[in-house]
Amino acid sequence: FFLRELKNVLEKASVEIEDEYRDLDISVEKHVLECEEINSKKIIESFDFQRLLWIGKIAWWVDRRKQYNLIANHHLGLRLEYLCQKYSFKYEDAAFLTPAEIDKVISGNLNISDFSLNERKNGGILLYDYQGKEIFLVGDEASKVWKNISSDVSRFADAKEIKGKTGFRGLVSGKVRIIMDAHNSENFQEGEILVTGMTRPDFLQLMKLAAAIITDEGGITCHAAIVAREMKKPCIIGTKIATKVLCDGDFVEIDAENGIVRITKKN
């Protein structure tokens, strides 16, 4: 995704790039002036205004935190590749070990063959008890726990409405398309409603095509909400159950003014 975006930028004339950069600067300055004007006119109470300023700062902090998380993940991946080469085990196997387990393998206390990696790859659940002890469940044990976790969702199976929080206001209707992996999104059509657990940077192209966005997770400073505000697309976040209740081809009305998704036709 990022290579494609970089290629698109490099294909532009330098003057066009400079204009876009200048527009971004002007946009930031405009928002600052608008905030100062709102404060000077006392349109909202001073305390509420300060809260809004803090929301803006938190949104900036969330993006910066994600930036360093991604950088750290990259270097962790490089480190894991190095360990795999040094201790002669496969990266795809090591990826299913916890950091504590990797330490034990490296120290010689355990062999990588001691773990039920094939079972983990077929589906596993990692839990931590109150003392911080790792518990990795696989097979029937994992299925039983997952069934208990997901059982609450079943009572919403016939729901006509789904409620969440407003990421960006707006009213729109359209056809649902559930995308959990941005790299497997060939069926997504422009104008459809993007439904996912949570968006990430590799979802940007899909978000540009979407008429609106619905997520299971997130708050007002999450990735989906921030990008939706930039793109001015209706967005409802934190529904918890959207990907489990909605199906591809369902038709919905999105009332992002009130954080409500109404199912008008089931596929």
C-alpha positions as CSV (number, residue, x, y, z in Angstrom):
1,F,0.0,0.0,0.0
2,F,2.6,2.5,1.1
3,L,4.8,1.7,-2.0
4,R,1.8,2.4,-4.2
5,E,1.1,5.7,-2.4
6,L,4.7,6.7,-2.7
7,K,4.7,5.9,-6.4
8,N,1.6,8.0,-6.9
9,V,3.4,10.9,-5.1
10,L,6.5,10.6,-7.2
11,E,4.5,10.6,-10.4
12,K,3.2,14.1,-9.6
13,A,5.0,17.3,-10.7
14,S,7.1,18.9,-7.9
15,V,4.8,22.0,-8.1
16,E,1.7,19.9,-7.4
17,I,3.4,18.3,-4.4
18,E,4.4,21.7,-3.1
19,D,0.9,23.0,-3.5
20,E,-0.5,20.0,-1.6
21,Y,2.0,20.5,1.2
22,R,1.1,24.2,1.4
23,D,-2.6,23.4,1.5
24,L,-2.0,21.1,4.5
25,D,-0.1,23.9,6.2
26,I,-2.9,26.4,5.5
27,S,-5.5,23.8,6.7
28,V,-3.7,23.5,10.1
29,E,-3.4,27.3,10.4
30,K,-7.1,27.7,9.5
31,H,-8.1,25.2,12.3
32,V,-6.0,27.1,14.8
33,L,-7.6,30.4,13.9
34,E,-11.1,28.8,14.0
35,C,-10.4,27.6,17.5
36,E,-9.1,31.0,18.6
37,E,-12.3,32.6,17.2
38,I,-14.6,30.2,19.0
39,N,-12.7,30.8,22.2
40,S,-12.8,34.6,21.8
41,K,-16.6,34.6,21.1
42,K,-17.3,32.5,24.1
43,I,-19.5,30.2,21.9
44,I,-18.9,27.4,24.4
45,E,-17.9,27.4,28.0
46,S,-14.1,27.8,28.7
47,F,-14.0,24.5,30.5
48,D,-15.6,22.7,27.5
49,F,-13.2,24.5,25.1
50,Q,-10.2,23.3,27.1
51,R,-11.6,19.7,26.9
52,L,-11.9,20.0,23.2
53,L,-8.2,21.2,23.0
54,W,-7.2,18.2,25.0
55,I,-9.1,15.9,22.7
56,G,-7.1,17.3,19.8
57,K,-3.8,16.7,21.7
58,I,-4.8,13.2,22.6
59,A,-5.6,12.4,19.0
60,W,-2.1,13.7,18.0
61,W,-0.6,11.5,20.8
62,V,-2.5,8.4,19.7
63,D,-1.2,8.8,16.1
64,R,2.4,9.4,17.4
65,R,2.1,6.3,19.6
66,K,1.0,4.2,16.7
67,Q,3.9,5.5,14.6
68,Y,6.4,4.3,17.2
69,N,4.6,1.1,17.7
70,L,4.9,0.3,14.0
71,I,8.6,1.2,14.0
72,A,9.1,-1.1,17.1
73,N,7.1,-3.9,15.4
74,H,9.4,-3.6,12.4
75,H,12.5,-4.0,14.5
76,L,11.0,-6.8,16.5
77,G,10.4,-8.6,13.3
78,L,14.0,-8.1,12.2
79,R,15.2,-9.4,15.6
80,L,13.0,-12.5,15.3
81,E,14.3,-13.2,11.8
82,Y,17.9,-13.0,13.2
83,L,17.0,-15.4,16.1
84,C,15.4,-17.8,13.7
85,Q,18.5,-17.9,11.6
86,K,20.8,-18.3,14.6
87,Y,18.8,-21.0,16.3
88,S,17.5,-22.8,13.2
89,F,13.8,-22.5,13.5
90,K,11.2,-21.2,11.1
91,Y,9.9,-17.7,11.3
92,E,6.2,-18.9,10.8
93,D,6.7,-21.2,13.9
94,A,8.4,-18.6,16.1
95,A,5.5,-16.1,15.3
96,F,3.2,-18.4,17.3
97,L,5.4,-18.3,20.4
98,T,5.1,-15.8,23.2
99,P,8.2,-13.7,24.2
100,A,8.6,-15.8,27.3
101,E,8.6,-19.0,25.3
102,I,11.1,-17.6,22.9
103,D,13.4,-16.8,25.8
104,K,13.1,-20.5,27.0
105,V,13.9,-21.8,23.5
106,I,17.0,-19.6,23.2
107,S,18.2,-20.5,26.7
108,G,17.9,-24.2,25.9
109,N,15.2,-24.9,28.5
110,L,12.7,-25.9,25.8
111,N,12.7,-27.1,22.2
112,I,10.5,-25.5,19.7
113,S,9.1,-29.0,19.0
114,D,7.7,-29.0,22.6
115,F,4.9,-26.6,21.6
116,S,1.7,-27.5,19.9
117,L,2.3,-25.1,17.1
118,N,0.1,-26.8,14.5
119,E,-2.8,-26.6,16.9
120,R,-2.1,-23.0,17.6
121,K,-2.1,-22.2,13.9
122,N,-5.5,-23.8,13.6
123,G,-6.8,-21.6,16.4
124,G,-5.6,-20.7,19.9
125,I,-6.3,-18.3,22.7
126,L,-3.6,-16.6,24.8
127,L,-4.7,-15.7,28.3
128,Y,-3.0,-14.1,31.3
129,D,-4.1,-14.8,34.8
130,Y,-4.1,-12.2,37.6
131,Q,-0.5,-13.1,38.5
132,G,0.6,-12.5,34.9
133,K,1.0,-16.2,34.1
134,E,0.6,-17.1,30.4
135,I,-2.0,-19.7,29.5
136,F,-2.2,-20.8,25.8
137,L,-5.3,-22.7,25.0
138,V,-5.8,-24.8,21.9
139,G,-8.2,-27.4,20.5
140,D,-11.4,-28.1,22.5
141,E,-10.3,-25.9,25.4
142,A,-9.9,-22.9,23.1
143,S,-13.2,-23.6,21.4
144,K,-15.0,-23.8,24.7
145,V,-13.6,-20.4,25.9
146,W,-14.3,-18.8,22.6
147,K,-17.9,-20.1,22.7
148,N,-18.3,-18.5,26.1
149,I,-16.8,-15.2,24.9
150,S,-18.9,-15.1,21.7
151,S,-22.2,-16.4,23.3
152,D,-23.3,-12.8,24.2
153,V,-23.2,-11.9,20.5
154,S,-25.8,-14.5,19.6
155,R,-28.6,-12.6,21.3
156,F,-28.1,-9.8,18.9
157,A,-28.4,-12.0,15.8
158,D,-31.9,-10.7,15.0
159,A,-31.1,-7.1,15.9
160,K,-32.6,-4.4,13.7
161,E,-30.3,-1.7,15.1
162,I,-26.7,-1.5,16.1
163,K,-25.4,1.3,18.4
164,G,-22.0,2.7,18.6
165,K,-20.2,6.1,18.9
166,T,-20.0,8.8,16.3
167,G,-16.6,9.1,14.6
168,F,-17.9,11.6,12.0
169,R,-21.4,12.8,11.5
170,G,-23.6,12.1,8.5
171,L,-26.5,10.2,7.1
172,V,-26.0,7.6,4.4
173,S,-27.5,4.3,3.1
174,G,-25.8,1.5,1.3
175,K,-24.7,-2.1,1.0
176,V,-22.5,-3.7,3.6
177,R,-19.1,-5.2,2.8
178,I,-17.2,-6.8,5.7
179,I,-13.4,-6.6,5.3
180,M,-11.2,-8.0,8.1
181,D,-8.0,-8.0,6.0
182,A,-7.2,-5.1,3.7
183,H,-5.1,-7.4,1.5
184,N,-8.1,-9.6,0.7
185,S,-10.5,-6.9,-0.4
186,E,-10.9,-7.5,-4.2
187,N,-14.7,-7.7,-3.9
188,F,-15.0,-4.2,-2.3
189,Q,-16.9,-1.8,-4.5
190,E,-16.9,2.0,-4.5
191,G,-19.9,3.3,-2.5
192,E,-20.2,0.3,-0.2
193,I,-20.3,0.5,3.6
194,L,-17.0,-0.7,5.0
195,V,-17.5,-2.8,8.1
196,T,-14.4,-4.1,10.0
197,G,-13.0,-4.7,13.4
198,M,-10.7,-1.6,13.2
199,T,-9.1,0.1,10.4
200,R,-5.3,0.5,10.0
201,P,-3.2,2.5,7.6
202,D,-3.4,-0.3,4.9
203,F,-7.2,0.3,4.9
204,L,-6.9,3.9,3.6
205,Q,-7.6,3.0,-0.1
206,L,-10.8,1.1,1.0
207,M,-11.8,4.1,3.2
208,K,-11.5,6.4,0.2
209,L,-13.9,4.2,-1.8
210,A,-16.3,3.6,1.1
211,A,-19.5,5.6,1.5
212,A,-19.2,5.1,5.3
213,I,-17.3,3.2,7.9
214,I,-18.5,1.0,10.8
215,T,-16.1,-0.6,13.3
216,D,-16.4,-3.0,16.2
217,E,-13.7,-1.2,18.2
218,G,-12.4,2.3,18.9
219,G,-13.2,5.7,20.4
220,I,-13.1,9.2,19.1
221,T,-9.3,9.2,18.7
222,C,-9.0,5.8,17.0
223,H,-7.7,5.4,13.4
224,A,-11.1,5.0,11.8
225,A,-12.5,8.1,13.5
226,I,-9.5,10.3,12.7
227,V,-9.4,9.3,9.0
228,A,-13.2,9.6,8.6
229,R,-13.0,13.1,9.9
230,E,-10.3,13.9,7.4
231,M,-12.2,12.4,4.6
232,K,-15.6,13.7,5.9
233,K,-17.2,10.3,5.7
234,P,-19.9,9.1,8.1
235,C,-18.4,6.8,10.6
236,I,-19.7,4.8,13.6
237,I,-17.1,3.2,15.9
238,G,-17.2,1.0,18.9
239,T,-20.3,-1.0,18.0
240,K,-18.6,-4.2,19.4
241,I,-20.8,-6.5,17.3
242,A,-21.1,-5.0,13.7
243,T,-18.9,-7.7,12.1
244,K,-20.8,-10.4,13.8
245,V,-24.3,-9.2,13.2
246,L,-24.0,-7.7,9.7
247,C,-23.3,-9.8,6.6
248,D,-22.0,-9.0,3.1
249,G,-24.9,-7.7,1.0
250,D,-27.0,-6.4,3.9
251,F,-28.5,-2.9,3.3
252,V,-28.2,-0.5,6.2
253,E,-29.0,3.1,7.0
254,I,-26.3,4.9,8.9
255,D,-27.3,7.6,11.3
256,A,-23.9,8.8,12.3
257,E,-25.5,11.9,14.0
258,N,-26.7,9.5,16.8
259,G,-24.4,6.6,16.3
260,I,-27.0,4.2,15.0
261,V,-26.9,1.6,12.2
262,R,-30.4,0.4,11.1
263,I,-30.6,-2.8,9.1
264,T,-33.1,-2.3,6.3
265,K,-32.6,-5.5,4.4
266,K,-30.8,-8.7,5.3
267,N,-29.0,-10.6,2.5
